[in-house]
Amino acid sequence: MREELDIAIAFVDEELTYNTYIVGDDFTGADIMLAVSLLSFILKT
């Protein structure tokens, strides 16, 4: 389980780093919720 979590966190971190259209210039609460949603989705699959 820990390994899957690390992979999911790395995936979300990479998405937020390289896809600026997701976060724009400011990292807001909505972006954090998006990251949590992505993480939840990844962990369910």
DAJOBEL-V477036 format. One record per residue. N is the residue number from 0. RES is the residue in one letter. SS is DSSP state (alpha for helix, beta for strand, coil for the rest). PSI is psi as a letter, one per 30 degrees, with the letter a starting at -180 (* if undefined). OMEGA is omega in whole degrees, 0 to 359 (999 if undefined). Layout:
# DAJOBEL-V477036
<<N,RES,SS,PSI,OMEGA> <N,RES,SS,PSI,OMEGA>>
This chain:
# DAJOBEL-V477036
<<0,M,coil,e,182> <1,R,alpha,e,181> <2,E,alpha,e,178> <3,E,alpha,e,180> <4,L,alpha,e,178> <5,D,alpha,e,179> <6,I,alpha,e,181> <7,A,alpha,e,179> <8,I,alpha,e,179> <9,A,alpha,e,179> <10,F,alpha,e,180> <11,V,alpha,e,179> <12,D,alpha,e,179> <13,E,alpha,e,179> <14,E,alpha,e,182> <15,L,alpha,f,181> <16,T,alpha,e,190> <17,Y,alpha,f,180> <18,N,coil,i,186> <19,T,alpha,f,178> <20,Y,alpha,f,179> <21,I,alpha,e,188> <22,V,alpha,f,183> <23,G,coil,b,182> <24,D,coil,f,184> <25,D,coil,k,177> <26,F,coil,j,187> <27,T,coil,l,177> <28,G,alpha,e,179> <29,A,alpha,e,178> <30,D,alpha,e,177> <31,I,alpha,e,178> <32,M,alpha,e,177> <33,L,alpha,e,179> <34,A,alpha,e,178> <35,V,alpha,e,179> <36,S,alpha,e,177> <37,L,alpha,e,180> <38,L,alpha,e,179> <39,S,alpha,e,180> <40,F,alpha,e,182> <41,I,alpha,e,182> <42,L,alpha,f,180> <43,K,alpha,f,184> <44,T,coil,*,999>>
